[in-house]
Amino acid sequence: MYGKMEKAKYLGFGLLVFCLIGLTASPAYSQEEDIGGGGGSLGESGSRAGSAGALELLVPLTARSTALAGATASGMAGLSGLEALYANPAGLALNTRTTAMFSRLEYVADIGVNYLAIAQPVGSNSSIALTIAAWDFGDLFTQTEFAPEISDLTFNVSYITAGLTYARQLTDRVAAGITVKIISETIADVSASATAFDAGMTYIVGESGLRLGVSLKNVGNELQYSGSGLIQQAQIGNQEPTANTNALAFEAEGVQLPTLLNFGVSYTRDMGAASTVTLLGNFRSNSFDQDQYAFALEYGFQDLFYLRGGYQATEDLDETMYTGLSYGAGINVNLGGTTQLRIDYSIVPTDFFDDVQYFTAIITL
């Protein structure tokens, strides 16, 4: 029995290292491109900032993970699988019962985001989850190049991302997961869609309280807009000024998705009196933005009340609207039997806008 456990331990660690090496050596992080006339690697921090599409994929959507500065790629004791899968789909393996989650994000400029997720165990070692994120921009007033004044006409903007995740506990220490996402964006009379994949693994280092995790996110095809909104009336060639205009369809250039690599570590320690403390760290390599380093701390009392805080650092924080800090709290309520309700709240301060706020409710049956 001991020999089998040791074999599983080394197999799990080997799989995690192999996954990390394979992801860092992938074309998304090794391809060289000429950016603005100068050399630049896709993996070079900040060398392609602002050139990706579907940036809503980079915004965390749950209160607990946000309060912890997004440093949850390794998972952690007591973390819901639905919360963990955003940073690493392998984290869904933490889910052992039917779980539903609703999260509301009060973003900047009166933008709201609703996030709904449900998870269900499949067999003894696997779980599946369905997630839907919908951005609410409200009614926007129409302005054009020919009529730049704000008019009474409005148009709608819709960003929706739906995901299906499967995670499996391969051994008592190793878990793996994959997510397939459909991204849909609509702005007035133009729209775009894309398919993306997330994949990851987690590894538990024995009974030490240490966990490791690695994930690759947002790998997919280009996002390219099309629709009647790209048709304009214009004159072509050497037409006379009084000639009739022609309907010209402009082809939008496709943009790549914001691929990123996460590597995380967490350490949980019992402090006595039913208290626990978890330290978390995370490195995120962005193919289209600055690399990010996150550090976080969570204190839990009797699995009833939690306090959390984190800090996310970048090479040039002034290029973002955030201060780097995040903090929050949460409570667990037993509704009878095995049914539990958890409510979490977090705040992310910004420099120029109102603070970003998250409200998350999770019910486990």
C-alpha positions as CSV (number, residue, x, y, z in Angstrom):
1,M,0.0,0.0,0.0
2,Y,2.8,2.4,0.9
3,G,4.5,1.7,-2.4
4,K,1.3,2.5,-4.3
5,M,0.9,5.8,-2.4
6,E,4.5,6.8,-3.1
7,K,4.1,5.9,-6.8
8,A,0.9,8.1,-7.0
9,K,2.7,11.0,-5.3
10,Y,5.6,11.0,-7.7
11,L,3.3,10.4,-10.7
12,G,1.2,13.4,-9.7
13,F,4.2,15.7,-9.2
14,G,5.7,14.5,-12.5
15,L,2.4,15.3,-14.4
16,L,2.3,18.8,-12.8
17,V,5.9,19.6,-13.8
18,F,5.3,18.2,-17.3
19,C,2.1,20.3,-17.7
20,L,4.0,23.4,-16.6
21,I,6.9,22.8,-19.0
22,G,4.5,22.0,-21.9
23,L,2.4,25.2,-21.3
24,T,5.4,27.5,-21.0
25,A,6.9,26.1,-24.2
26,S,3.6,26.4,-26.2
27,P,3.6,28.7,-29.3
28,A,1.5,31.3,-27.4
29,Y,4.5,32.0,-25.2
30,S,7.4,31.4,-27.5
31,Q,6.4,32.9,-30.9
32,E,8.4,36.0,-31.9
33,E,6.6,38.9,-33.6
34,D,7.5,42.3,-34.8
35,I,5.5,44.8,-32.7
36,G,5.4,48.3,-34.1
37,G,8.7,47.9,-35.9
38,G,10.6,46.5,-33.0
39,G,11.1,42.9,-31.9
40,G,8.8,41.6,-29.2
41,S,8.0,38.2,-27.8
42,L,4.4,37.2,-27.0
43,G,5.6,36.3,-23.5
44,E,7.5,39.5,-22.9
45,S,5.7,41.5,-20.2
46,G,3.6,44.2,-21.7
47,S,5.0,44.0,-25.2
48,R,1.5,43.5,-26.8
49,A,-0.7,45.4,-24.3
50,G,-4.0,46.6,-25.7
51,S,-3.9,44.3,-28.8
52,A,-6.2,41.5,-27.6
53,G,-9.9,41.1,-27.7
54,A,-12.5,39.8,-25.3
55,L,-10.8,41.4,-22.3
56,E,-13.8,40.6,-20.2
57,L,-12.3,37.2,-19.8
58,L,-9.6,38.7,-17.6
59,V,-12.1,40.1,-15.0
60,P,-12.6,37.8,-12.0
61,L,-16.3,37.2,-11.2
62,T,-16.5,36.0,-7.6
63,A,-16.0,37.8,-4.3
64,R,-13.7,35.4,-2.5
65,S,-11.2,34.9,-5.3
66,T,-11.2,38.7,-5.9
67,A,-10.5,39.5,-2.3
68,L,-7.6,37.1,-2.5
69,A,-6.2,39.0,-5.5
70,G,-7.0,36.1,-7.9
71,A,-4.3,34.0,-6.3
72,T,-6.4,30.8,-6.4
73,A,-4.8,28.8,-9.2
74,S,-3.7,26.2,-6.6
75,G,-7.0,25.9,-4.9
76,M,-7.2,25.9,-1.1
77,A,-8.9,24.2,1.8
78,G,-12.6,25.1,2.0
79,L,-12.7,26.8,-1.4
80,S,-15.8,26.0,-3.5
81,G,-15.0,24.2,-6.7
82,L,-17.2,26.8,-8.5
83,E,-15.0,29.6,-7.2
84,A,-11.7,27.8,-8.0
85,L,-12.5,26.9,-11.6
86,Y,-12.1,30.6,-12.8
87,A,-8.4,30.5,-12.1
88,N,-7.9,26.8,-12.7
89,P,-10.6,24.4,-14.0
90,A,-8.9,21.6,-12.0
91,G,-10.2,23.3,-8.9
92,L,-13.7,22.1,-9.7
93,A,-12.6,18.7,-8.4
94,L,-13.0,20.3,-4.9
95,N,-16.7,20.1,-5.5
96,T,-18.3,17.0,-3.8
97,R,-22.0,18.0,-3.7
98,T,-24.6,19.8,-5.9
99,T,-23.6,23.5,-5.7
100,A,-25.2,26.6,-7.2
101,M,-23.6,30.1,-7.2
102,F,-24.8,33.6,-8.1
103,S,-22.4,36.5,-8.2
104,R,-22.9,40.2,-8.9
105,L,-20.1,42.5,-9.9
106,E,-20.6,46.3,-9.7
107,Y,-18.0,47.4,-12.1
108,V,-16.9,50.9,-13.1
109,A,-19.0,53.3,-15.1
110,D,-22.3,51.8,-13.9
111,I,-21.5,48.5,-15.6
112,G,-22.9,45.4,-14.0
113,V,-22.0,41.7,-14.4
114,N,-24.2,38.8,-13.4
115,Y,-22.5,35.4,-13.0
116,L,-24.4,32.1,-12.6
117,A,-22.9,28.7,-12.1
118,I,-24.0,25.2,-11.1
119,A,-21.9,22.1,-10.4
120,Q,-22.7,18.5,-10.0
121,P,-20.5,15.5,-9.0
122,V,-20.4,12.8,-11.6
123,G,-19.3,9.5,-10.1
124,S,-17.0,9.4,-7.2
125,N,-14.0,11.3,-8.6
126,S,-15.4,13.8,-11.2
127,S,-17.5,16.9,-11.4
128,I,-19.1,19.0,-14.2
129,A,-20.1,22.6,-14.1
130,L,-22.0,25.1,-16.3
131,T,-21.2,28.8,-16.0
132,I,-22.8,31.9,-17.6
133,A,-21.5,35.5,-17.3
134,A,-23.5,38.3,-18.7
135,W,-22.4,42.0,-18.8
136,D,-25.0,44.7,-18.5
137,F,-23.9,48.0,-20.0
138,G,-27.4,49.6,-20.0
139,D,-28.7,51.8,-22.8
140,L,-25.9,53.8,-24.5
141,F,-26.7,57.0,-26.4
142,T,-25.8,57.0,-30.1
143,Q,-23.0,59.2,-31.5
144,T,-21.6,58.9,-35.0
145,E,-18.8,60.7,-36.9
146,F,-21.4,62.6,-38.8
147,A,-23.5,63.4,-35.8
148,P,-21.2,63.5,-32.8
149,E,-23.7,65.2,-30.5
150,I,-25.5,62.9,-28.0
151,S,-28.9,61.9,-29.5
152,D,-32.0,60.4,-28.0
153,L,-31.4,57.2,-29.9
154,T,-29.8,54.4,-27.9
155,F,-28.1,51.1,-28.7
156,N,-27.3,48.0,-26.6
157,V,-24.1,46.2,-25.9
158,S,-24.1,42.5,-24.8
159,Y,-21.2,40.4,-23.6
160,I,-22.0,36.8,-22.8
161,T,-19.6,34.0,-21.9
162,A,-20.9,30.4,-21.3
163,G,-18.6,27.7,-20.1
164,L,-18.8,23.9,-19.6
165,T,-16.1,22.4,-17.2
166,Y,-15.1,18.9,-16.5
167,A,-12.7,18.1,-13.6
168,R,-11.4,14.8,-12.3
169,Q,-9.5,13.7,-9.2
170,L,-6.8,11.5,-10.8
171,T,-5.2,10.4,-7.6
172,D,-5.6,11.5,-3.9
173,R,-3.2,14.3,-4.7
174,V,-3.6,15.2,-8.4
175,A,-6.6,16.7,-10.1
176,A,-7.1,17.9,-13.7
177,G,-9.8,19.9,-15.5
178,I,-10.7,21.5,-18.8
179,T,-13.2,24.2,-19.7
180,V,-14.8,24.9,-23.1
181,K,-16.1,28.5,-23.4
182,I,-18.3,30.2,-26.0
183,I,-17.7,34.0,-26.1
184,S,-20.4,36.2,-27.7
185,E,-20.2,40.0,-28.1
186,T,-22.8,42.3,-29.7
187,I,-22.5,46.0,-30.2
188,A,-25.4,47.6,-32.0
189,D,-25.5,46.0,-35.4
190,V,-22.3,44.1,-35.3
191,S,-21.4,40.9,-33.4
192,A,-18.6,38.5,-32.9
193,S,-18.1,35.1,-31.3
194,A,-15.2,32.7,-30.5
195,T,-14.5,29.5,-28.8
196,A,-11.8,29.2,-26.1
197,F,-10.4,26.5,-23.8
198,D,-8.9,26.5,-20.3
199,A,-6.9,23.6,-18.9
200,G,-5.1,23.0,-15.6
201,M,-3.9,20.7,-12.9
202,T,-3.5,20.9,-9.1
203,Y,-1.2,18.9,-6.8
204,I,-1.5,18.4,-3.0
205,V,1.8,18.0,-1.2
206,G,1.0,15.2,1.2
207,E,-0.4,16.3,4.6
208,S,1.7,19.5,4.7
209,G,-1.1,21.9,3.8
210,L,0.7,22.9,0.7
211,R,-1.0,23.0,-2.7
212,L,0.4,23.7,-6.2
213,G,-1.5,24.6,-9.4
214,V,-0.9,25.5,-13.0
215,S,-3.4,26.5,-15.7
216,L,-3.5,27.8,-19.2
217,K,-6.5,30.0,-20.1
218,N,-8.3,31.6,-23.0
219,V,-6.7,29.5,-25.8
220,G,-8.9,29.8,-28.9
221,N,-9.7,31.2,-32.3
222,E,-9.7,34.9,-33.2
223,L,-12.6,37.2,-32.4
224,Q,-13.8,39.0,-35.5
225,Y,-16.8,41.3,-35.8
226,S,-19.3,41.3,-38.7
227,G,-22.8,42.6,-39.4
228,S,-24.8,45.3,-41.0
229,G,-23.1,47.9,-38.8
230,L,-20.0,47.6,-40.9
231,I,-21.8,48.7,-44.1
232,Q,-21.4,52.3,-45.0
233,Q,-22.5,54.5,-47.9
234,A,-19.5,56.0,-49.7
235,Q,-18.2,57.1,-53.1
236,I,-15.4,55.1,-54.7
237,G,-12.8,55.8,-57.3
238,N,-13.1,58.9,-59.3
239,Q,-16.9,59.3,-59.0
240,E,-18.3,62.8,-59.4
241,P,-19.3,64.5,-56.1
242,T,-22.9,64.4,-57.2
243,A,-22.9,60.7,-58.0
244,N,-24.8,58.2,-56.0
245,T,-23.1,56.6,-53.1
246,N,-22.3,52.9,-52.9
247,A,-22.9,50.5,-50.0
248,L,-19.5,49.2,-48.9
249,A,-19.0,46.4,-46.4
250,F,-15.9,46.8,-44.3
251,E,-14.1,43.7,-43.0
252,A,-13.0,44.0,-39.4
253,E,-9.7,42.6,-38.5
254,G,-9.7,39.6,-36.2
255,V,-8.1,39.9,-32.7
256,Q,-6.6,37.1,-30.6
257,L,-7.9,36.2,-27.2
258,P,-6.0,37.2,-24.0
259,T,-4.2,33.9,-23.4
260,L,-2.5,33.6,-20.0
261,L,-0.6,31.2,-17.8
262,N,-1.2,30.9,-14.1
263,F,1.0,29.2,-11.5
264,G,-0.1,29.2,-7.9
265,V,0.8,28.0,-4.5
266,S,-1.2,28.0,-1.2
267,Y,-0.4,26.9,2.3
268,T,-3.1,26.3,5.0
269,R,-2.3,25.9,8.7
270,D,-4.6,25.2,11.7
271,M,-4.0,27.8,14.4
272,G,-6.0,26.2,17.2
273,A,-9.4,27.2,18.5
274,A,-10.9,26.1,15.2
275,S,-9.0,28.8,13.4
276,T,-7.2,28.5,10.1
277,V,-4.8,30.7,8.2
278,T,-4.1,30.4,4.4
279,L,-1.2,32.1,2.6
280,L,-1.5,32.3,-1.2
281,G,0.8,33.3,-4.0
282,N,0.3,33.4,-7.8
283,F,2.2,34.3,-10.9
284,R,0.3,35.2,-14.0
285,S,2.0,35.5,-17.4
286,N,-0.1,37.5,-19.9
287,S,0.5,37.2,-23.6
288,F,-1.0,40.6,-24.2
289,D,-0.3,42.6,-21.0
290,Q,2.1,42.9,-18.1
291,D,2.9,39.9,-15.9
292,Q,1.3,40.0,-12.5
293,Y,2.3,38.7,-9.1
294,A,-0.4,38.2,-6.4
295,F,-0.1,37.6,-2.7
296,A,-3.0,37.0,-0.3
297,L,-4.0,36.0,3.2
298,E,-7.3,34.4,4.5
299,Y,-8.2,33.9,8.2
300,G,-11.1,31.6,9.0
301,F,-12.8,31.1,12.3
302,Q,-14.7,27.8,12.9
303,D,-15.6,27.7,9.2
304,L,-18.2,30.3,10.0
305,F,-16.5,33.7,9.5
306,Y,-13.7,34.7,7.1
307,L,-11.5,37.8,6.6
308,R,-9.4,38.1,3.4
309,G,-7.0,40.5,1.8
310,G,-4.6,40.5,-1.1
311,Y,-2.3,42.5,-3.2
312,Q,-1.6,42.2,-7.0
313,A,1.6,43.7,-8.3
314,T,2.6,44.6,-11.9
315,E,5.7,46.1,-13.4
316,D,3.9,49.4,-13.9
317,L,0.8,49.6,-11.8
318,D,0.2,53.2,-13.0
319,E,-0.9,51.7,-16.4
320,T,-4.0,50.2,-14.7
321,M,-6.9,51.8,-12.9
322,Y,-6.3,49.6,-9.8
323,T,-4.3,50.3,-6.6
324,G,-3.3,46.6,-6.4
325,L,-5.2,46.1,-3.1
326,S,-8.3,43.9,-2.5
327,Y,-10.1,42.8,0.6
328,G,-13.3,41.2,1.8
329,A,-15.2,38.9,4.2
330,G,-17.6,36.0,4.2
331,I,-19.9,34.0,6.4
332,N,-21.2,30.4,6.3
333,V,-24.7,29.6,7.4
334,N,-26.0,26.1,8.1
335,L,-29.5,25.8,6.7
336,G,-30.1,22.4,8.2
337,G,-28.8,19.0,7.4
338,T,-26.0,19.2,4.8
339,T,-27.4,22.4,3.2
340,Q,-25.1,25.4,3.6
341,L,-25.2,29.0,2.4
342,R,-22.2,31.1,2.1
343,I,-22.3,34.9,1.4
344,D,-19.1,36.7,0.4
345,Y,-18.3,40.4,-0.2
346,S,-15.2,42.0,-1.6
347,I,-14.0,45.5,-2.6
348,V,-11.3,46.4,-5.1
349,P,-10.2,50.0,-4.8
350,T,-9.5,52.0,-8.0
351,D,-7.7,55.3,-8.7
352,F,-10.2,57.0,-10.9
353,F,-13.6,55.4,-10.4
354,D,-15.8,54.2,-7.6
355,D,-14.5,51.0,-5.9
356,V,-15.4,47.8,-7.7
357,Q,-17.7,45.6,-5.5
358,Y,-18.5,41.9,-5.6
359,F,-21.4,40.0,-3.9
360,T,-21.5,36.2,-4.1
361,A,-23.9,33.7,-2.7
362,I,-23.2,29.9,-2.8
363,I,-25.6,27.2,-1.7
364,T,-24.5,23.6,-1.3
365,L,-27.0,20.8,-1.0
